[in-house]
Amino acid sequence: MNILANAIDAFDQANKGKTYREIEVNPNVIIIHTSRLNEHQIKIQIQDNGCGMSQDTQDRIFEPGFTTKEVGKGTGLGMAIVHQIITEKHGGDIKVQSELGQGSTFTLRIPMKAAR
């Protein structure tokens, strides 16, 4: 949910100064793609066409307390919590790829547990 909420916030940033018509021609999109990598691991990709992130932001995105939001709008804990859940609770990994003005893609790889 934190990844999706941040993507929506990125749309707000990317749409500043645009007319309704400009947004209508190039609408905001979030694509979620899931796949099975093998019998033990799945991959989830969450991609948006928002404003994207600088390399510095990408390098720090999972740090507790780091936020790009204005004062009073973010705690800087959302993406740190996402990272903790994926890596510590599920034993997976999460990566981000982004380009300013082009959007971001988060790739999660999570082990599958055997059904009981």
N, C-alpha and C positions, 0 to 999 in steps of 0.2 A: 504494500500500500504506500509506503514511503517513496518508492521509486516512481509510482504513478502520480502521487501528489506533487513530487518535484517536477515531473514532466509537464503537468498542468501549469505549475508556476512558471516554467520556462516558456510556455505558450504566451502567458500574460506579458512576459518580458519581450518576447519576439514580436508580439502584435502591437506594441506601443508605437503610436504614430501611423499605423496602417488604417486604411479605410475598410469599411465592411466589405466592399467589393474586392479589395486586394486580398482580404482573408478568405473570401468566398472562392476566389480563383485558385488560391494556394492554401487549402484548409489545413488546420492542425491535425496531425495524425499520430496515434500511438499504435504500434504493431507489436503483438506478442506472439512469438513463435516458440513452440515446444517441439523437442525431438528426443528420441532415445539414442544415446551415443553407442551404447552396448547394453548387455544384460544387467550391468551394474550401475549405470549412470545415465542421468537425463540432463538435457540442456534447455534452459529457458532464456530467450533473448527478448528484451524489452527495448524497443527502438522508438524514438520520437524525432520529429522534425522541428524541434524548438530552436532556441538560440545557441545551443552548444556550449562547450566549456573550454577554457584555456588549458594548456598543459599543466600549469601550476595548480589550477582547481582540480584537475583529474588526479594529480599526484597527492592531493590532500583530502579528497572527497570523503574518505572513510575515517578520517581523524575525528575523535570525539571533540566536540566544541567548534569544529570548523563549519562555517556557514557563509553563503554568498548573499543571503537575504539581509534586508535592512534591519536595523535595530528594532526589536519587538516583534519581528515576523518569524524568526526561526531560532531554534535552540542549538542547532549544530549537532543534534543527537540522532536524527532520523537515519542518516546513511551509516553512521557508526553502529547503530542497532541492526540495520540490515546486514552489515558485514559480520557482526557477531553471530546473528542467527544462522546465516549461511555457513560460516566457517566453523564456529564452535558447537552449535546445536546439531547441525546436519553433516558436518565433516566435508563440506563442499568448498567451492571458491567462487569469487565474484570479481569481474573485471569490467572496466569502463573504457569505451573508445568514443571520442568526441572530437568534433571540429567546429570552431566558432562559426556561427551562421548556418550550420548544416544539421545540427541535432546531435543526439547521443544514443549510444547503444550499450546497455548493461547485459553482460552474459553471465549467467549463473549455471554452475555445474554442481549437481547434487547427486550423491549416491542413492541408489534405490535400495530399500530394505525388502527382505523376503517377506511374502505374505505368510501369516500364521494360519 
